[in-house]
Amino acid sequence: MLFVGFFIDLLPIIMEAKILQHLSKDPLLKKALKAVEIQASKPETTVYGSLLRSIISQQLSVKAAATIYGRFVDLFDSKTPNPALVLEKSAEELRAVGLSKQKSGYMHNIASFAQEHDFDKMDWDSYTDEEIIKFLTQIKGVGVWTVQMILMFTLERPDVLPTADLGIQQAIQQLYGLEETGKALLTKMKEIAAPWSPYQTTACLYLWRWKDQ
């Protein structure tokens, strides 16, 4: 039993090595992989909780978003208030904690959608990335980028390429010397990232860190 436990502890390390070996087949990406380190982290919230946070964070600095989110949860007895509680709050009450009129409406949209579809009972693992994107972007105020972040950081999907993310766009442009813009850039990004599959998420984590450095 001790040996089994030891092997289980080693599995994440073995898996990480396998992923990096695969991604290192791309010589330019390999430079980024060797230049930085990333730390594995576990998701701290649910899909519903991530949606609420995403709306609050839109177009705000990290510090400002954290402040408003703190005021928001202070309205409730839970760090992630259930949809019914959110729907009980008026737009004026939500605006009082720093949310705009538009964001207050989006928060109600998310709560209503989560309640209608009973998020607590949803088996997210039974849906593909594309199905989840199509499903969640039905909510007014929730775009493809937001859902891709949830796929990566909440559901821990391994093969997500957020082409609309400015940081990833800039990192790939810089690393690969691209001059394309607009749709041409997105097409080129997908071409470059295709060989990274099925580990595009890990590649992007490294690219974000590499760009920041």
C-alpha positions as CSV (number, residue, x, y, z in Angstrom):
1,M,0.0,0.0,0.0
2,L,2.9,2.4,0.7
3,F,4.2,1.8,-2.8
4,V,0.8,2.5,-4.3
5,G,0.5,5.7,-2.3
6,F,4.0,6.8,-3.4
7,F,3.2,6.1,-7.0
8,I,0.0,8.1,-6.8
9,D,1.9,11.1,-5.4
10,L,4.3,10.8,-8.3
11,L,1.5,10.8,-11.0
12,P,1.2,14.6,-11.3
13,I,5.0,14.9,-11.7
14,I,5.0,12.2,-14.3
15,M,2.1,13.7,-16.1
16,E,3.6,17.2,-16.1
17,A,6.8,15.8,-17.6
18,K,4.8,14.1,-20.3
19,I,3.0,17.3,-21.2
20,L,6.2,19.4,-21.3
21,Q,7.9,16.7,-23.5
22,H,5.0,17.0,-25.9
23,L,4.9,20.8,-26.0
24,S,8.7,21.0,-26.3
25,K,8.4,19.5,-29.8
26,D,7.7,23.1,-30.8
27,P,11.2,24.7,-30.6
28,L,9.9,28.2,-30.1
29,L,7.4,27.3,-27.4
30,K,10.2,25.2,-25.8
31,K,12.1,28.5,-25.1
32,A,9.1,29.8,-23.1
33,L,8.8,26.5,-21.3
34,K,12.4,26.7,-20.2
35,A,12.3,30.3,-19.3
36,V,9.5,30.3,-16.6
37,E,7.9,28.1,-14.1
38,I,4.2,27.7,-13.2
39,Q,2.6,26.3,-10.1
40,A,-0.3,24.0,-10.2
41,S,-3.4,25.2,-8.4
42,K,-6.8,23.8,-7.6
43,P,-10.1,25.6,-8.5
44,E,-11.6,27.4,-5.5
45,T,-15.1,27.9,-6.8
46,T,-17.9,26.5,-9.0
47,V,-18.9,27.4,-12.5
48,Y,-21.7,29.5,-11.0
49,G,-19.3,31.2,-8.6
50,S,-16.8,31.8,-11.5
51,L,-19.5,33.4,-13.6
52,L,-20.4,35.9,-10.8
53,R,-16.7,36.8,-10.3
54,S,-16.2,37.2,-14.0
55,I,-18.9,39.8,-14.3
56,I,-17.6,41.8,-11.3
57,S,-14.0,41.6,-12.8
58,Q,-14.9,42.9,-16.2
59,Q,-12.9,46.1,-17.1
60,L,-11.6,46.5,-13.6
61,S,-8.2,46.1,-12.0
62,V,-7.6,43.1,-9.9
63,K,-7.6,45.2,-6.7
64,A,-10.8,47.0,-7.6
65,A,-12.6,43.8,-8.5
66,A,-11.5,42.1,-5.3
67,T,-12.9,45.1,-3.3
68,I,-16.3,45.0,-5.0
69,Y,-16.5,41.2,-4.8
70,G,-15.8,41.5,-1.1
71,R,-18.7,44.0,-0.7
72,F,-20.9,41.8,-2.8
73,V,-20.4,38.7,-0.7
74,D,-20.9,40.7,2.5
75,L,-24.5,41.1,1.4
76,F,-24.9,37.4,2.1
77,D,-23.9,34.7,4.6
78,S,-22.0,32.7,1.9
79,K,-18.9,33.3,-0.2
80,T,-20.9,32.1,-3.2
81,P,-24.5,33.1,-2.5
82,N,-27.1,30.7,-4.1
83,P,-29.1,32.1,-7.1
84,A,-32.3,32.6,-5.1
85,L,-30.5,34.9,-2.7
86,V,-28.9,36.9,-5.5
87,L,-32.3,37.3,-7.2
88,E,-33.8,38.6,-3.9
89,K,-31.4,41.6,-4.1
90,S,-32.6,44.6,-6.1
91,A,-30.5,46.3,-8.7
92,E,-30.2,49.2,-6.3
93,E,-28.7,47.0,-3.6
94,L,-26.2,45.5,-6.0
95,R,-25.3,48.9,-7.3
96,A,-24.7,50.1,-3.8
97,V,-21.7,47.7,-3.5
98,G,-20.1,49.2,-6.6
99,L,-21.7,47.3,-9.5
100,S,-22.9,49.3,-12.5
101,K,-26.5,49.1,-13.6
102,Q,-25.4,46.8,-16.5
103,K,-23.4,44.5,-14.3
104,S,-26.3,44.3,-11.7
105,G,-28.5,43.1,-14.5
106,Y,-25.9,40.5,-15.6
107,M,-25.6,39.2,-12.0
108,H,-29.4,38.6,-12.0
109,N,-29.1,37.0,-15.5
110,I,-26.5,34.5,-14.2
111,A,-28.5,33.7,-11.0
112,S,-31.7,33.2,-13.0
113,F,-30.0,30.9,-15.5
114,A,-28.3,28.9,-12.9
115,Q,-31.5,28.4,-11.0
116,E,-33.5,27.5,-14.1
117,H,-30.9,24.9,-15.1
118,D,-30.1,23.7,-11.6
119,F,-26.3,24.1,-11.8
120,D,-25.7,22.1,-8.6
121,K,-26.9,19.0,-10.4
122,M,-25.2,19.5,-13.7
123,D,-22.5,17.0,-14.6
124,W,-20.1,19.4,-16.4
125,D,-17.8,16.5,-17.3
126,S,-20.4,15.0,-19.6
127,Y,-20.3,18.1,-21.9
128,T,-17.6,19.0,-24.4
129,D,-15.9,22.4,-24.3
130,E,-17.9,23.5,-27.3
131,E,-21.2,22.5,-25.7
132,I,-20.3,24.4,-22.5
133,I,-19.4,27.5,-24.5
134,K,-22.7,27.3,-26.5
135,F,-24.7,26.7,-23.3
136,L,-23.2,29.4,-21.1
137,T,-23.0,32.2,-23.7
138,Q,-26.8,32.1,-23.8
139,I,-26.5,34.3,-20.6
140,K,-26.5,37.9,-21.5
141,G,-23.3,39.4,-20.3
142,V,-21.3,36.1,-20.7
143,G,-19.0,35.9,-23.7
144,V,-16.8,33.2,-25.2
145,W,-13.6,34.5,-23.4
146,T,-15.3,34.3,-20.0
147,V,-16.4,30.7,-20.6
148,Q,-12.9,29.7,-21.9
149,M,-11.4,31.0,-18.6
150,I,-13.9,28.9,-16.7
151,L,-13.0,25.9,-18.9
152,M,-9.4,26.4,-18.1
153,F,-9.4,27.4,-14.4
154,T,-12.6,26.1,-12.9
155,L,-13.3,22.9,-14.9
156,E,-9.5,22.3,-15.6
157,R,-10.1,21.4,-19.2
158,P,-6.6,20.5,-20.7
159,D,-7.0,21.6,-24.3
160,V,-8.3,25.2,-24.4
161,L,-6.8,27.9,-26.6
162,P,-8.4,31.3,-25.7
163,T,-7.7,33.1,-29.0
164,A,-9.6,36.2,-27.9
165,D,-7.3,36.7,-24.9
166,L,-5.1,39.7,-25.5
167,G,-2.2,38.3,-23.4
168,I,-2.1,35.1,-25.4
169,Q,-2.3,37.0,-28.7
170,Q,0.6,39.2,-27.7
171,A,2.7,36.3,-26.4
172,I,2.2,34.3,-29.6
173,Q,2.9,37.4,-31.8
174,Q,6.1,38.1,-29.9
175,L,7.3,34.5,-29.7
176,Y,6.6,33.6,-33.3
177,G,7.3,37.0,-34.9
178,L,3.8,37.4,-36.3
179,E,2.6,40.6,-38.1
180,E,-1.0,39.4,-38.8
181,T,-3.9,41.1,-37.1
182,G,-7.6,40.5,-36.8
183,K,-9.0,37.3,-38.2
184,A,-5.7,36.5,-39.9
185,L,-4.0,36.5,-36.5
186,L,-6.6,34.2,-35.0
187,T,-6.2,31.8,-37.9
188,K,-2.4,31.8,-37.5
189,M,-2.7,31.3,-33.8
190,K,-4.8,28.2,-34.3
191,E,-2.4,26.8,-36.8
192,I,0.6,27.3,-34.5
193,A,-1.3,25.8,-31.5
194,A,-2.7,22.8,-33.2
195,P,0.4,20.6,-32.5
196,W,0.1,21.5,-28.8
197,S,-3.1,19.6,-28.5
198,P,-4.2,18.0,-26.3
199,Y,-2.3,20.3,-23.9
200,Q,-3.1,23.8,-25.2
201,T,-4.2,24.9,-21.7
202,T,-0.7,24.2,-20.2
203,A,0.9,25.9,-23.2
204,C,-1.1,29.0,-22.5
205,L,-0.3,29.0,-18.8
206,Y,3.4,29.2,-19.7
207,L,2.8,31.8,-22.4
208,W,1.0,34.1,-19.9
209,R,3.8,33.8,-17.4
210,W,6.5,34.2,-20.2
211,K,4.9,37.4,-21.5
212,D,4.7,38.8,-17.9
213,Q,8.4,38.3,-17.5
